[in-house]
Amino acid sequence: MSLRDLDPVLSTSKKLAAMGVLANARDVEFSFLREHLELSDSDLSKQMRALTEVGYVTVKKRGRGAQRRTWFRATSAGSAALRSHIQALNDLVLDSLPPPKPQPQDAEEASRSK
């Protein structure tokens, strides 16, 4: 795995966090997402517009006037992109870790089994 395997859209923490919330729910209302991610209305709108433009999220507006609510849902393409991005992150991190050192009890067990 390399940096090329990371999704550039999901490489920002706000978009990644939003997709993480959407991946665990069918529909998510704007105010819940705003409060959960601790973003301003304008910042959340900007992040969600970017995710919508690449086809990772759909938007539904329901109601009228003061009762109007905005709902988001991850698309199948968005869910797949999130899974792939997470796998690429995991691979990058795991590839950079040194191999685990044998524990003393592991060394004793290994010498007994010879």
N, C-alpha and C positions, 0 to 999 in steps of 0.2 A: 504494500500500500504506500501511496505517496500523497503529497498535498494536492495533486491533481484529482484525487478521488473524492475530495471534499466538495460539497455543493456550495458554490459561491453565494447563493441566495441565503442559505442557512448558516453561513459562517459568521453572521452577526448574532450576538446573544439575544437580542429582542425577538428577532424572527424565529430563532431556534426555540426559545421559550414559548412563544405563541403556538408554534406547531406542536410542541410537546403537550401543551394543554389540549389542543384540538384533537390530538391523536388518542386522547383518553376519554373523549366525550363525543356524542353524536352531533349536537349543536351547542354552541357557546355564545352567550349574549355579550354584547360589547361591554357593558358595565362590569360584568363578572371578570372578563379578560383584563380590562383596564385596572381593576382593583387587585386582581391576583398578580399581575405583572408590575404593578406600581408605576404605570405610565400615564402621561397626560392624554387627554382626548386626541389632541393633534398628533402626538407621537404614535399612539396606537393606530390611528387612522393611516398614517404614513406607512407603518410596517405592514398593516393588513392590505393596503392598496398594492404594495410590492408583491406580496404573496398571491394576491388575486391575479395580478397581471401575468405571472408566470404559470398560472393554473393550479397552484397548490391549495387554494382556498376558494370556496364559493361564499357569496354574501346574499342574505335574504333580509329584506326590510318588511316588517309587519306592523300593522296598526296605522293610526292617523294622529296628527298633531302631537300633543304631549305624550300620548300613549305609543308613539312610534318607537319600535325597537329594532336594532340591527343584530342579526345572528350570523355566525360564521360556522363553516363546516370544512374539514379537511377533505380534499378530493382523494381519489385513489392514487393519482400521480403524486400528490403532496405527501401522502402516507408512505408511499414507496421511496420518495426522495428522502424523507426523514429517516427511515430505516437504513437506507444506504449511507447517509451521512453519519449516522451513529456508528454503523459498522466501520466506516473509514476512520472515525475518531478512535474507536477502540483499537483497531489494528495499529494505528500510528503510535498510540500510547504503549500498547503491549510490546510492539517491536522495539521500542526504545528502552524497555526495562531490562536490567541484567537478569540472568537466570537466577532462580532462587538458590540460596545456599542450603546445603543439606543440614538438617537439624541433627543434634547429637544422637537422638534416638533412632533416626533414619540410618545413620552410619553404623550403629550397633546392629540393627536389624539386617542390614546389608552384609555385614561381616559374618553374622550367624548363618545366613542362608547359603554361604559359599561352602 
